[in-house]
Amino acid sequence: MIVPARSEAFRIEQQEAAISDRLFGLQRQERLMAELRRHGAVRVKDLAPVLGVSELTVRRDIAMLAERNLLTRVHGGATLPTQLAPPPPRPRPAATRFTIGMVVPSLDYYWPPIVTGARAAAAALGVHIQLRGSSYDPEEDRRQIGRLIKAKQVEGLLLAPSLDGESSAEMIDWIDSLPVPTILVERHMPRWTPTRRPLEWVRSDHSLGVEMAVHHLFEHGHRRIGLILSRGSPHSDQLAVGWTRACDGLGISDELTFRASVGLDVPGHREIIAGVMRRCRQARATALIVHGDPDAISVGQFCIEQGMIIPDDLALVSYDDEVAHMIEPAMTAVRPPKGQVGRVAVELMVARLLEGNRRPAQRVAISPELIIRGSSVPRAGRT
């Protein structure tokens, strides 16, 4: 009777070790793809020290990614796939281990890359995702989450609920009472929140993203910088923290802060922008960070209509990088790591489902990127 029990325990340990190795390999392959997208082509001997693995491991990763048609193998390395490359054999789908529910507040702006990242990780790990869309409304959040729980078909939940206002504590308490493990996506709770079990989250480090933007503008000579925070965004408070921290660290004023929505579809947006620009002129501001892309484009168009030259008269940096490249000049933007947020959320959930309560709670903040374009770099300094 003892031997079979030990054999079963050994089998489970081996299975969990294999899953852990697979999670690490997925992160390494994501880094490989990032290098490939950055350079267009990569060599095995150059990638090995960057990834901290042997050349043999890099070749194996390239072979696996080539089977999924994510890259094209060439002698000594890889390139981005082209239509000239022969179609790869269709990979056999992995056996489904778990079903995870995912409820996001939007299925158009911001969230599709997160969902795509989650689905990519799920496919690699043999996980099925049941996706539900909500609408930044707590009652709708509860309705969609409740439907998934009532169906008894999900073993874990990835959630992005509305946690603003007086109802946030009630929502957190309700999520804490759900019968399956939960991971928050692009959301977080106050640093100390009493819960019956550890609640985990994965999010972009939005505070760091704003710090990147401030330091970029400071390096290009700007000392009077303004910030427009999107009214009602769940990320605005994090952006404000990063803004204050960056300004304090650089010894510049953080007083030129606006909480306003100024997108093209906002009634009276031109009057709001005009008021912002008056304040900027009075403060002799030379740069502006705007959250998010639609608002930044609206500000840019208004400035151009007023005869201003971007970035010579006013440098602009957007936060989101969904459509920031569409305006002329293309807009410098902070790009949250949306796909990676989705991937890590699924990986954490799989680890939680495998290890149970003995696994320590994970709260992950992933760094954004600063994508530098023409709206913030003086013409003489462009390359």
Secondary structure, DSSP 8 states (H G I E B T S, - for coil): -HHHHHHHHHHHHHHHHHHHHHHHHHHHHHHHHHHHHHHSEEEHHHHHHHHTS-HHHHHHHHHHHHHTTSSEEETTEEE---TTS------------EEEEEEES-SSSSSHHHHHHHHHHHHHHTEEEEEEE--S-HHHHHHHHHHHHHHT--SEEEE-----STTHHHHHHHHHT-SS-EEEES----SS---SS--EEEEE-HHHHHHHHHHHHHHTT--SEEEEE-TT-TTHHHHHHHHHHHHHHHT-----EEE----TTSTTHHHHHHHHHHHHHHTT--EEEEESHHHHHHHHHHHHHTT--TTTT-EEEEES-SSGGGSSS--EEEE--HHHHHHHHHHHHHHHHHHGGGS---EEEE--EEE--TTTS-GGG--
